[in-house]
Amino acid sequence: MKFLKINIEEGADPEVLKNIVLQLKGVASAEIIDDENPESELKKAFAKTKEQLKTGDYETLVNDIFDIIIKK
């Protein structure tokens, strides 16, 4: 999977930009990441892990943890 990182100007509405990007052909998903608030990313990671455990998606959970460990 490939990712596209977009930096937005101060005062721009990230939700509007997200909705526009989602309308483009070939875009599977879009999410807003706030580098100034890393806590929000941590909350997303825990929520994803919790959901994976509920659905029994242990293989993806292990792969995600493995990716984090070996990532440079």
VOPA-717944 format. One record per residue: residue in three letters; x, y, z of N, C-alpha, C in turn. Coordinates in steps of 0.1 Angstrom, whole numbers, plus 2048, in hexadecimal, padded with zeros to 3 digits. Layout:
BEGIN
residuo, n_xx, n_yy, n_zz, ca_xx, ca_yy, ca_zz, c_xx, c_yy, c_zz
ala, X, Y, Z, X, Y, Z, X, Y, Z
...
This chain:
BEGIN
residuo, n_xx, n_yy, n_zz, ca_xx, ca_yy, ca_zz, c_xx, c_yy, c_zz
met, 808, 7F4, 800, 800, 800, 800, 809, 80C, 800
lys, 805, 816, 7F9, 80C, 823, 7F8, 804, 82E, 7FF
phe, 80B, 838, 804, 804, 842, 80B, 808, 850, 805
leu, 800, 85A, 807, 802, 867, 802, 801, 870, 80E
lys, 80B, 878, 811, 80B, 881, 81D, 808, 88F, 817
ile, 7FE, 896, 81D, 7FB, 8A3, 819, 7FC, 8AC, 825
asn, 804, 8B7, 824, 805, 8C1, 82F, 7FC, 8CC, 82B
ile, 7F3, 8D0, 835, 7E9, 8DA, 832, 7ED, 8E7, 839
glu, 7E9, 8F2, 834, 7EC, 8FF, 839, 7E4, 901, 846
glu, 7E9, 90A, 84F, 7E2, 90E, 85B, 7D4, 914, 857
gly, 7CA, 910, 85E, 7BD, 915, 85C, 7B5, 90D, 851
ala, 7BB, 904, 84A, 7B4, 8FB, 841, 7AB, 8F1, 848
asp, 7A0, 8EE, 842, 797, 8E4, 849, 79B, 8D6, 844
pro, 7A1, 8CE, 84D, 7A5, 8C1, 849, 79A, 8B7, 845
glu, 78E, 8B9, 84C, 783, 8B0, 848, 77E, 8B2, 83A
val, 77E, 8BF, 836, 77A, 8C2, 828, 784, 8BC, 81E
leu, 791, 8BE, 821, 79B, 8B8, 818, 79A, 8A9, 818
lys, 798, 8A3, 823, 796, 894, 824, 78B, 88F, 81B
asn, 780, 896, 81C, 774, 892, 814, 777, 894, 805
ile, 77E, 89E, 801, 782, 8A1, 7F3, 78B, 895, 7EE
val, 795, 892, 7F6, 79E, 888, 7F2, 797, 87A, 7F1
leu, 78E, 877, 7FA, 786, 86B, 7F9, 77E, 869, 7EC
gln, 77B, 875, 7E6, 774, 874, 7D9, 77C, 871, 7CD
leu, 78A, 871, 7CF, 793, 86E, 7C4, 793, 85F, 7C1
lys, 794, 85C, 7B4, 794, 84E, 7B0, 7A2, 848, 7B4
gly, 7A1, 83C, 7BA, 7AD, 835, 7BF, 7B0, 838, 7CD
val, 7A9, 840, 7D4, 7AB, 843, 7E2, 7A2, 83A, 7EB
ala, 7A9, 831, 7F2, 7A2, 827, 7FA, 79E, 82D, 808
ser, 7A6, 835, 80E, 7A3, 83B, 81B, 7AB, 848, 81D
ala, 7A7, 850, 826, 7AE, 85C, 82A, 7AC, 85E, 839
glu, 7B7, 863, 83F, 7B5, 865, 84E, 7BD, 872, 851
ile, 7B9, 879, 85B, 7C0, 885, 860, 7C9, 881, 86B
ile, 7D6, 885, 869, 7E0, 883, 874, 7E5, 890, 878
asp, 7E4, 892, 885, 7E9, 89F, 88B, 7F6, 89D, 892
asp, 801, 8A1, 88B, 80F, 89F, 890, 811, 8A7, 89D
glu, 809, 8B1, 89F, 80B, 8B9, 8AC, 803, 8B2, 8B7
asn, 7FB, 8A8, 8B4, 7F4, 8A1, 8BF, 7F6, 892, 8BD
pro, 802, 88D, 8C1, 804, 87F, 8BF, 7FB, 876, 8C7
glu, 7F5, 87B, 8D1, 7EC, 874, 8DA, 7E0, 86E, 8D1
ser, 7DC, 876, 8C8, 7D0, 872, 8BF, 7D4, 865, 8B7
glu, 7E1, 864, 8B3, 7E5, 859, 8AB, 7E6, 84D, 8B4
leu, 7EA, 84F, 8C1, 7EB, 844, 8CA, 7DD, 83F, 8CD
lys, 7D3, 848, 8CF, 7C5, 843, 8D1, 7C0, 83B, 8C5
lys, 7C3, 840, 8B9, 7BF, 838, 8AD, 7C5, 82A, 8AD
ala, 7D2, 829, 8B1, 7D8, 81C, 8B1, 7D2, 813, 8BB
phe, 7CF, 818, 8C7, 7C9, 810, 8D1, 7BB, 80C, 8CD
ala, 7B3, 815, 8C6, 7A6, 812, 8C2, 7A6, 807, 8B7
lys, 7B0, 808, 8AE, 7B1, 7FE, 8A3, 7B5, 7F0, 8A9
thr, 7BE, 7F0, 8B3, 7C2, 7E4, 8B9, 7B6, 7DD, 8C1
lys, 7AF, 7E6, 8C8, 7A3, 7E1, 8CF, 799, 7DA, 8C5
glu, 797, 7E1, 8BA, 78D, 7DC, 8B0, 792, 7CF, 8AA
gln, 79F, 7CE, 8A8, 7A5, 7C2, 8A2, 7A4, 7B6, 8AC
leu, 7A5, 7B9, 8B9, 7A3, 7AE, 8C3, 795, 7AA, 8C3
lys, 78C, 7B3, 8C2, 77D, 7B0, 8C3, 779, 7A7, 8B7
thr, 77F, 7AA, 8AB, 77B, 7A3, 89F, 783, 796, 89D
gly, 78D, 794, 8A6, 795, 788, 8A5, 7A0, 789, 89A
asp, 7A3, 795, 896, 7AD, 797, 88B, 7BB, 798, 890
tyr, 7BF, 78C, 896, 7CC, 78B, 89D, 7D8, 78C, 893
glu, 7D6, 787, 887, 7E1, 787, 87D, 7E5, 795, 879
thr, 7DB, 79E, 877, 7DD, 7AC, 873, 7E3, 7B3, 87F
leu, 7DF, 7B0, 88B, 7E4, 7B6, 897, 7F3, 7B3, 899
val, 7F6, 7A6, 898, 804, 7A2, 899, 80D, 7A9, 88E
asn, 807, 7A9, 882, 80F, 7B0, 877, 811, 7BE, 879
asp, 807, 7C5, 87F, 809, 7D3, 882, 813, 7D5, 88D
ile, 813, 7CD, 897, 81D, 7CE, 8A1, 82B, 7CB, 89C
phe, 82C, 7C1, 893, 839, 7BD, 88D, 83E, 7C9, 884
asp, 835, 7CF, 87D, 839, 7DB, 875, 83F, 7E6, 87D
ile, 839, 7E8, 888, 83D, 7F3, 891, 84B, 7F0, 897
ile, 84E, 7E3, 89A, 85A, 7DF, 8A0, 866, 7E0, 896
ile, 863, 7DC, 889, 86E, 7DC, 87F, 86F, 7E9, 878
lys, 866, 7F2, 879, 866, 7FF, 872, 873, 807, 876
lys, 87A, 80C, 86D, 886, 814, 870, 882, 821, 876
